[in-house]
């Protein structure tokens, strides 16, 4: 399976800075000593973990224990404070902030290729698939078929200001089906131009938030949608 270097993980996940917590400034830099020399590379980690070749990013949601499924795996290696090489290739069992031995769980109602959860401190944090080298279609990345009750269109400035919403059940189903059927190209980087955060509000009270680039019709990460999806999103944003 394809390994992901920390440099690539950071580059591919810059969109997350807009609305995901616990990320820090997703970049690498040189520390400077009082004598003017460098103290080595300092990495501000993206809050991720990796299992079965899939890189999962932490979202803003803390879920109740009732949503936990069976235990899935354990974290093998914590990167923060140990790895300072930006060319390090993440391995299965790696996590940025979770201690080795932390138990990772499935989430009820979702495939493990889409969602996992783990305790981070006292909070039960939801992790969602960002990069999956085996993904061919949107359905391989996001397991939301028949689970979306409405779609919000939020400002890309903070990810929270809602500009519009799509609540008609037929339109919601149509747009979700576009996402599930769309081809995936995870080498593609979002283009310039108008961006929105598309929020899929799910039946169990959780949500899925992804950046959407209107010019390229990409829903992060690498879900390449038809023009009809962007037209619907833009229309909802300006109502």
DACOR-V54056 format. One record per pair of residues at least 6 apart in sequence whose C-alpha atoms are under 7 Angstrom apart, sorted by the first residue. I is the first residue (numbers start at 1). J is the second residue. If there is no record, write none. Layout:
BEGIN
i:I j:J
i:I j:J
END
This chain:
BEGIN
i:1 j:53
i:2 j:53
i:2 j:133
i:3 j:89
i:3 j:90
i:3 j:91
i:4 j:89
i:4 j:90
i:5 j:87
i:5 j:88
i:5 j:89
i:5 j:90
i:6 j:86
i:6 j:87
i:6 j:88
i:6 j:89
i:6 j:90
i:7 j:86
i:7 j:87
i:10 j:26
i:10 j:27
i:10 j:46
i:14 j:26
i:15 j:211
i:17 j:23
i:18 j:157
i:18 j:158
i:18 j:159
i:19 j:158
i:19 j:159
i:20 j:59
i:20 j:60
i:21 j:59
i:21 j:60
i:22 j:47
i:23 j:45
i:23 j:46
i:23 j:47
i:24 j:44
i:24 j:45
i:24 j:46
i:25 j:44
i:26 j:44
i:26 j:45
i:26 j:46
i:27 j:43
i:27 j:44
i:28 j:41
i:28 j:42
i:28 j:43
i:28 j:44
i:29 j:41
i:29 j:42
i:29 j:43
i:30 j:38
i:30 j:39
i:30 j:40
i:30 j:41
i:30 j:42
i:31 j:38
i:31 j:39
i:31 j:40
i:31 j:41
i:31 j:42
i:32 j:38
i:32 j:39
i:33 j:39
i:41 j:84
i:41 j:85
i:42 j:84
i:43 j:84
i:45 j:96
i:46 j:96
i:47 j:57
i:47 j:58
i:47 j:96
i:47 j:97
i:48 j:55
i:48 j:56
i:48 j:57
i:48 j:58
i:48 j:95
i:48 j:96
i:49 j:55
i:49 j:56
i:49 j:57
i:49 j:94
i:49 j:95
i:49 j:96
i:50 j:56
i:50 j:91
i:50 j:92
i:50 j:93
i:50 j:94
i:50 j:95
i:51 j:92
i:51 j:93
i:52 j:92
i:53 j:92
i:53 j:132
i:54 j:129
i:54 j:131
i:54 j:132
i:55 j:129
i:55 j:130
i:55 j:131
i:55 j:132
i:56 j:127
i:56 j:128
i:56 j:129
i:56 j:130
i:57 j:127
i:57 j:128
i:57 j:129
i:57 j:130
i:58 j:125
i:58 j:126
i:58 j:127
i:58 j:128
i:59 j:126
i:59 j:127
i:61 j:125
i:61 j:126
i:62 j:123
i:62 j:124
i:62 j:125
i:62 j:126
i:63 j:124
i:63 j:125
i:63 j:126
i:64 j:124
i:67 j:107
i:67 j:108
i:68 j:105
i:68 j:106
i:68 j:107
i:68 j:108
i:69 j:105
i:69 j:106
i:69 j:107
i:69 j:108
i:70 j:105
i:70 j:106
i:71 j:103
i:71 j:104
i:71 j:105
i:71 j:106
i:72 j:104
i:72 j:105
i:72 j:106
i:73 j:103
i:73 j:104
i:73 j:105
i:74 j:93
i:74 j:101
i:74 j:102
i:74 j:103
i:74 j:104
i:75 j:93
i:75 j:94
i:75 j:95
i:75 j:99
i:75 j:100
i:75 j:101
i:75 j:102
i:75 j:103
i:76 j:93
i:76 j:94
i:76 j:100
i:76 j:101
i:77 j:93
i:77 j:94
i:77 j:95
i:77 j:99
i:77 j:100
i:78 j:94
i:78 j:95
i:78 j:96
i:78 j:97
i:78 j:98
i:78 j:99
i:78 j:100
i:79 j:95
i:79 j:96
i:79 j:97
i:80 j:96
i:80 j:97
i:98 j:120
i:103 j:118
i:104 j:116
i:104 j:117
i:104 j:118
i:105 j:116
i:105 j:117
i:105 j:118
i:106 j:112
i:106 j:115
i:106 j:116
i:106 j:117
i:107 j:115
i:107 j:116
i:107 j:117
i:110 j:143
i:111 j:143
i:113 j:129
i:113 j:141
i:114 j:128
i:114 j:129
i:114 j:141
i:114 j:142
i:114 j:143
i:115 j:127
i:115 j:128
i:115 j:129
i:116 j:126
i:116 j:127
i:116 j:128
i:117 j:124
i:117 j:125
i:117 j:126
i:117 j:127
i:118 j:124
i:118 j:125
i:118 j:126
i:119 j:125
i:129 j:141
i:130 j:221
i:135 j:141
i:135 j:184
i:136 j:183
i:136 j:184
i:137 j:180
i:137 j:181
i:137 j:182
i:137 j:183
i:137 j:184
i:138 j:179
i:138 j:180
i:138 j:181
i:138 j:182
i:138 j:183
i:138 j:184
i:138 j:223
i:139 j:180
i:139 j:181
i:147 j:202
i:147 j:203
i:148 j:200
i:148 j:201
i:148 j:202
i:148 j:203
i:149 j:201
i:149 j:202
i:149 j:203
i:150 j:166
i:150 j:167
i:150 j:172
i:150 j:200
i:150 j:201
i:151 j:165
i:151 j:166
i:151 j:167
i:151 j:172
i:151 j:198
i:151 j:199
i:151 j:200
i:151 j:201
i:152 j:162
i:152 j:164
i:152 j:165
i:152 j:166
i:152 j:198
i:152 j:199
i:152 j:200
i:153 j:162
i:153 j:163
i:153 j:164
i:153 j:165
i:153 j:196
i:153 j:197
i:153 j:198
i:153 j:199
i:153 j:233
i:153 j:236
i:153 j:237
i:154 j:160
i:154 j:161
i:154 j:162
i:154 j:163
i:154 j:196
i:154 j:197
i:154 j:198
i:155 j:161
i:155 j:162
i:155 j:163
i:155 j:196
i:155 j:197
i:156 j:195
i:156 j:196
i:156 j:197
i:159 j:197
i:163 j:237
i:164 j:236
i:164 j:237
i:164 j:238
i:164 j:239
i:165 j:236
i:166 j:172
i:166 j:236
i:175 j:229
i:178 j:225
i:179 j:225
i:182 j:223
i:182 j:224
i:182 j:225
i:183 j:223
i:183 j:224
i:184 j:222
i:184 j:223
i:184 j:224
i:185 j:222
i:185 j:223
i:185 j:224
i:186 j:221
i:186 j:222
i:188 j:222
i:190 j:213
i:190 j:216
i:190 j:218
i:191 j:213
i:191 j:215
i:191 j:216
i:193 j:215
i:194 j:213
i:194 j:214
i:194 j:215
i:195 j:211
i:195 j:212
i:195 j:213
i:195 j:214
i:196 j:211
i:196 j:212
i:196 j:213
i:197 j:209
i:197 j:210
i:197 j:211
i:197 j:212
i:198 j:209
i:198 j:210
i:198 j:211
i:198 j:212
i:199 j:207
i:199 j:208
i:199 j:209
i:199 j:210
i:200 j:207
i:200 j:208
i:200 j:209
i:201 j:207
i:201 j:208
i:210 j:219
i:210 j:220
i:211 j:219
i:211 j:220
i:212 j:218
i:212 j:219
i:212 j:220
i:213 j:219
i:214 j:230
i:217 j:224
i:217 j:225
i:217 j:226
i:217 j:227
i:217 j:230
i:218 j:224
i:218 j:225
END
